[in-house]
Amino acid sequence: MGLVRQRNEDAAYLGEFLVAVADGLGGHVAGDVASSTAIEAVRQYDRMVDPSALPAVLGQAVNAANRALRRRIETEPGLAGMGTTLVAMLRAGATVALANVGDSRAYLLQSGQQHGQTTQITEDHLYKHLVAEAASVPNLPDRLARFLDGRQDGRAPDITLLTLIPGDRLLLCTDGLSSYVPHDLLHSALATSATAQEAVDRLIASALAQGGLDNVTVTVIFVGPAPA
């Protein structure tokens, strides 16, 4: 929940084929409802699909999450204004598709790179990435330019395809981690932990030790060898 939060507005799902993390928007109506509604919708897509269909199916999952928000707002008008980020991964064998809307992130540490780099493989959808000289515009740099809120315009996710090999390590997280933990500490926890659970525990502890005021959600995947 972070060090000052009164409720947790994050939600996550870890399934056999699908992993997803959502962060309800702070300051908006019912961020916790938004994130849990989105996760409940995308988890219905936790199933085996052909690798060639991964982008389309994951895109459908994100659209389903946005539609679920719209239906919830239609039935409960008091929830109007709620929204959420979403980062999700759907796998088929060694191929994975990543979708993101907002500033929840995915990172990749490639096999054999424990002393190399952990790379952010999603882009934060912030106005400062879209507007020239954004830093000079009051209140602009930290605002989200894209997120899920039930509306149809401008809510399409970015989709990234990756081919994983044994030893790769993936991290999906909310900005309660990425906004507080320096990249070198993030990389160290991901690279040197013996298990995925150890990495999760170290990363959450680091976020709180750095004064984490936001909710923090962390999912780590260690890629093992293919089944015999």
C-alpha positions as CSV (number, residue, x, y, z in Angstrom):
1,M,0.0,0.0,0.0
2,G,2.9,2.4,0.3
3,L,3.8,4.4,3.4
4,V,0.9,6.9,3.3
5,R,-1.9,5.3,1.3
6,Q,-5.2,4.5,2.9
7,R,-6.2,2.0,0.2
8,N,-4.5,0.0,-2.5
9,E,-5.5,1.1,-6.0
10,D,-3.3,-1.5,-7.7
11,A,-4.4,-4.9,-9.0
12,A,-2.6,-7.8,-10.6
13,Y,-3.1,-11.2,-12.1
14,L,-0.6,-14.0,-12.5
15,G,-1.9,-16.9,-14.6
16,E,-0.6,-19.7,-16.7
17,F,-0.3,-17.7,-19.9
18,L,-1.2,-14.2,-18.9
19,V,0.4,-11.7,-16.5
20,A,-1.1,-8.3,-15.9
21,V,-0.6,-5.3,-13.6
22,A,-2.9,-2.3,-13.3
23,D,-2.7,1.0,-11.3
24,G,-5.9,2.9,-10.6
25,L,-5.2,6.6,-11.1
26,G,-4.6,8.5,-7.9
27,G,-6.9,11.4,-7.4
28,H,-9.5,10.0,-9.7
29,V,-12.8,8.4,-8.6
30,A,-12.5,4.8,-7.4
31,G,-9.1,4.0,-8.8
32,D,-9.3,0.6,-6.9
33,V,-12.5,-0.2,-8.8
34,A,-10.9,0.7,-12.1
35,S,-7.8,-1.4,-11.7
36,S,-9.7,-4.5,-10.4
37,T,-12.3,-4.1,-13.2
38,A,-9.6,-4.0,-15.8
39,I,-7.8,-7.0,-14.4
40,E,-11.0,-9.1,-14.1
41,A,-11.6,-8.4,-17.8
42,V,-8.2,-9.3,-19.1
43,R,-7.8,-12.5,-17.0
44,Q,-10.5,-14.0,-19.2
45,Y,-7.9,-14.1,-21.9
46,D,-5.5,-16.4,-19.9
47,R,-5.5,-19.2,-22.4
48,M,-3.3,-20.9,-25.0
49,V,-3.2,-19.1,-28.4
50,D,-1.2,-19.5,-31.5
51,P,2.0,-17.4,-31.4
52,S,0.8,-15.5,-34.6
53,A,-2.4,-14.5,-32.8
54,L,-0.7,-13.0,-29.7
55,P,-0.9,-9.3,-30.7
56,A,-4.5,-9.6,-31.8
57,V,-5.7,-11.5,-28.7
58,L,-3.8,-9.3,-26.3
59,G,-5.2,-6.2,-28.0
60,Q,-8.7,-7.7,-27.6
61,A,-8.0,-8.2,-23.9
62,V,-7.1,-4.5,-23.4
63,N,-10.2,-3.5,-25.4
64,A,-12.3,-5.8,-23.2
65,A,-10.9,-4.1,-20.1
66,N,-11.8,-0.6,-21.5
67,R,-15.3,-1.9,-22.4
68,A,-15.7,-3.3,-18.9
69,L,-14.9,0.1,-17.4
70,R,-17.4,1.8,-19.7
71,R,-20.2,-0.7,-18.7
72,R,-19.3,-0.2,-15.0
73,I,-19.6,3.6,-15.3
74,E,-22.9,3.3,-17.3
75,T,-24.4,1.2,-14.4
76,E,-22.8,3.3,-11.7
77,P,-22.6,6.9,-12.8
78,G,-20.9,7.9,-9.6
79,L,-17.8,6.1,-10.9
80,A,-17.4,8.4,-13.9
81,G,-13.9,9.7,-14.1
82,M,-12.2,6.6,-12.8
83,G,-9.3,5.2,-14.8
84,T,-6.3,2.9,-14.7
85,T,-3.0,2.0,-16.3
86,L,-2.4,-1.5,-17.6
87,V,0.6,-3.5,-18.6
88,A,0.0,-7.2,-19.6
89,M,2.0,-10.1,-21.1
90,L,0.5,-13.0,-23.0
91,R,2.8,-15.9,-23.9
92,A,2.8,-18.8,-26.4
93,G,5.8,-20.9,-26.0
94,A,8.9,-18.8,-26.3
95,T,7.0,-15.9,-27.9
96,V,5.4,-13.2,-25.7
97,A,3.3,-10.1,-26.5
98,L,3.4,-7.1,-24.2
99,A,0.7,-4.5,-24.1
100,N,0.8,-1.2,-22.1
101,V,-1.4,1.8,-21.6
102,G,-0.1,4.4,-19.2
103,D,3.0,4.3,-17.1
104,S,3.0,0.9,-15.5
105,R,6.1,-0.7,-17.0
106,A,7.8,-3.9,-18.2
107,Y,11.5,-4.5,-18.0
108,L,13.7,-7.3,-19.5
109,L,17.0,-8.7,-18.3
110,Q,18.3,-10.9,-21.1
111,S,20.0,-14.2,-20.3
112,G,23.7,-13.9,-19.7
113,Q,23.4,-10.1,-19.0
114,Q,23.5,-10.3,-15.2
115,H,26.3,-7.8,-15.4
116,G,24.8,-6.0,-18.3
117,Q,21.6,-4.0,-18.6
118,T,18.0,-4.3,-17.5
119,T,16.0,-2.6,-20.3
120,Q,12.6,-0.9,-20.0
121,I,10.6,-2.3,-22.9
122,T,7.5,-0.3,-22.6
123,E,7.1,3.5,-23.0
124,D,5.4,5.7,-20.4
125,H,2.5,7.5,-22.0
126,L,3.2,10.9,-20.6
127,Y,2.6,14.3,-22.1
128,K,6.2,15.1,-21.7
129,H,7.0,12.5,-24.3
130,L,4.6,14.1,-26.8
131,V,5.0,17.9,-26.3
132,A,8.0,19.9,-27.3
133,E,9.6,21.7,-24.4
134,A,7.1,20.0,-22.1
135,A,9.3,20.7,-19.0
136,S,8.4,24.4,-19.4
137,V,4.7,23.8,-19.4
138,P,3.2,24.0,-15.8
139,N,1.7,20.7,-14.6
140,L,2.4,18.9,-17.8
141,P,5.5,16.7,-17.4
142,D,3.9,14.1,-15.0
143,R,0.5,13.9,-16.5
144,L,-0.6,10.7,-18.3
145,A,-1.5,11.2,-21.9
146,R,-3.1,7.7,-22.3
147,F,-4.9,5.4,-19.9
148,L,-8.0,3.3,-19.7
149,D,-11.2,5.0,-18.6
150,G,-14.0,3.5,-20.7
151,R,-13.8,6.0,-23.5
152,Q,-13.0,4.9,-27.1
153,D,-10.7,7.6,-28.3
154,G,-6.9,7.3,-27.8
155,R,-7.0,4.3,-25.5
156,A,-5.2,1.8,-27.8
157,P,-2.3,0.0,-26.2
158,D,1.3,-0.3,-27.5
159,I,2.0,-3.9,-28.4
160,T,5.5,-5.4,-28.4
161,L,6.6,-8.9,-29.4
162,L,9.5,-10.7,-27.8
163,T,11.2,-14.0,-28.2
164,L,12.5,-15.3,-24.8
165,I,15.2,-17.7,-24.1
166,P,15.9,-19.7,-20.9
167,G,17.5,-17.4,-18.3
168,D,15.6,-14.2,-19.3
169,R,14.0,-12.3,-16.5
170,L,10.9,-10.1,-16.9
171,L,9.5,-7.5,-14.5
172,L,6.0,-6.0,-14.7
173,C,5.3,-3.2,-12.2
174,T,3.4,-0.1,-11.3
175,D,5.1,3.3,-10.9
176,G,5.1,2.7,-7.2
177,L,8.3,0.8,-7.9
178,S,9.7,2.6,-10.9
179,S,9.2,6.1,-9.5
180,Y,11.1,5.3,-6.3
181,V,13.7,2.7,-6.9
182,P,16.8,3.8,-8.9
183,H,17.5,1.8,-12.0
184,D,20.7,0.3,-10.7
185,L,19.0,-1.1,-7.6
186,L,16.2,-2.4,-9.8
187,H,18.7,-4.2,-12.0
188,S,20.6,-5.6,-9.1
189,A,17.5,-7.2,-7.5
190,L,16.5,-8.7,-10.8
191,A,19.9,-9.9,-11.8
192,T,21.2,-11.4,-8.5
193,S,18.1,-12.9,-6.9
194,A,18.0,-16.7,-6.8
195,T,14.3,-16.9,-7.3
196,A,11.5,-14.7,-8.7
197,Q,9.9,-14.4,-5.3
198,E,13.2,-13.1,-3.8
199,A,13.4,-10.5,-6.5
200,V,9.8,-9.4,-5.8
201,D,10.5,-9.2,-2.0
202,R,13.7,-7.2,-2.6
203,L,12.1,-4.7,-5.0
204,I,9.1,-4.0,-2.8
205,A,11.4,-3.6,0.2
206,S,13.6,-1.2,-1.8
207,A,10.5,0.9,-2.8
208,L,9.5,1.3,0.8
209,A,13.0,2.0,1.9
210,Q,13.2,4.8,-0.6
211,G,10.2,6.4,1.0
212,G,7.6,4.9,-1.4
213,L,4.5,6.9,-1.0
214,D,2.6,5.1,-3.7
215,N,1.1,1.6,-3.9
216,V,3.7,-0.8,-5.3
217,T,3.0,-3.9,-7.3
218,V,5.7,-6.2,-8.7
219,T,5.5,-9.3,-10.8
220,V,8.7,-11.1,-11.8
221,I,9.0,-14.0,-14.3
222,F,12.2,-16.2,-14.5
223,V,12.2,-18.0,-17.9
224,G,13.1,-21.6,-17.5
225,P,13.9,-24.3,-20.0
226,A,11.2,-25.6,-22.4
227,P,9.4,-28.7,-21.2
228,A,10.9,-31.9,-22.5
